[in-house]
């Protein structure tokens, strides 16, 4: 169940950050983070 919660949290984080990321350069670290989703 922790895994499901982690996926939900990650989805919420992505939704929150998406507008910011659209305006700014995406760093390799962020690319790695989002590619793990």
Long-range contacts (C-beta under 8 A, 24 or more apart in sequence): 7-37, 10-37, 11-37
